[in-house]
Amino acid sequence: MSLSWHFAAATAIGLLLSMASFLLMTETQRKVLYKRIRNMSPLPAQDQQKSGSKTSPSPGTPEKKVPSNNPLPVEHKDIFPPWRRDTLWSAARSSLHAQKEQLHAATDGFVDTLFRDGLLPFTADYRTCTSPSSTYTPMGISLSEVAALGDFPNYAELSGVPLPKPYREFNIESALPRPYRPFRWAYHQTMSLTKMETDWWLELEKSYVERIAERKELFAKNGKQVLDYLPGSELGCKELMEMTLQFLCARYPQYFLLAYSKDKGYIFHNRLLQNETVVREMHPLHVLLENVPEDFAVMIRNPEDGYHYFRAGILCSSLGWSVATKLGMQLKEIHKPIPDYKEKMEFSMDRYFAKLPTDRPIQRGSWGLEVDQPLFMPPGHPHEAYRDSQSPDLDISRIHLRVDWQTLRRLPLSGSIIFNFKALFTPVEDFR
């Protein structure tokens, strides 16, 4: 008999024996075998071939990486938040001044594959764009569609975050802030991230009139240290202002009203301050300064790298920093002073900002003990001296729990991310 016949017979006998052994295995033994087989990987193609080199690579020589069938990692600039284009028509139907024919023409011309090549440049003003039908925000919405929606569109529909329930029994004269306590016993500082309570995005209390006056005085004295904006932030600022006024009118209808005039456009009536604001005559951040006692930072995505930058803001209650010291910075640059931020948080924070949906706003709080109630403390402020020393003569009546209550949300048209916070003070003597 030939050698090949003996080899075939031996192979057949081996297979029969292997099959018999397999059939005699217990179920547990078979599972172990299946697992081992699944974990086996074929040798790379280059390892199956004989090397032409006569010497083995030295320990310091990096081995060539084996090509993988897995998809290549996505570049950060190619990561976008979830779109809500499907809400454009429903939002237009409920908006008073939406140009529905213009919106129909714009939506018909949308081509998904051309979107990335037509992103609005980082520093461009959306109002002066020369090709609005083919220029898009990171939300996949063209500037023609933004224009067709008009002023004060239905942001609740566009974002997926409902307007607040009317708080008609609210009385500003006796209103106290909710007792924000973002710590756990025994006083461990926590991130305390939770889903935003949308009815409480913006909250008023009895010091409203005094606080607005204080913030306007801070701006008059400090200017761009507390309020400033860079090119490219126009759409984000407008969108933020409109959403804010819509919220106030829905939540506190007894105090605020948004009316429309053919001559002046939208007018915001503030019964608490007994005045009115012609919205189009003032920069959006100044509208907020005049009416909303909270801070806002506008973070905008740069299409060149996909990262978010601080491009506009009104901040009257920052501690150790100001708008002037942080404006224009990338997220990681803003948080550079934070210990271990680069090693432990930078990647996850950038990824979180890149993917944050419009319908999932969050809230959190940070806290500390403060002497008196300093609202604005830029770098070098004399009040910082209290943090460098302790005095036995300091009266406890001057010590306050300071809570910075913060929210984070994405705007549905511009894709800007809004960081909003307010400072709340409680005398330590009020605690039992």
Secondary structure, 3 states (H helix, E strand, C coil): CCHHHHHHHHHHHHHHHHHHHHHHCCHHHHHHHHHHHHHCCCCCHHHCCCCCCCCCCCCCCCCCCCCCCCCCCCCHHHCCCCCCHHHHHHHHHCCCCCCHHHHHHHHHCCCHHHCHHHECCCCCCHHHCCCHHHCECCCCCEHHHHHHHCCCCCHHHHHCCCCCCCCCCCCCCCCCCCCCCCEECCCEECCCCEECCHHHCCCCCCCHHHHHHHHHHHHHHHHHHCEEECCCCHHHHHHHHHHHHHHHHHHCCCCEEEEEECCCEEEEEECCCCEEEEHHHCCHHHHHHHHCCCEEEEEEECCCCCCEEEEEEECCCCECCCHHHHCCCEHHHHCCCCCCHHHHCHHHHHHHHHHCCCCCCEEEEEEEEEECCCCCECCCCHHHHHHCCCCCCCCHHHEEEEEEEEEEEECCCCCCEEEEEEEEEEEHHHCC
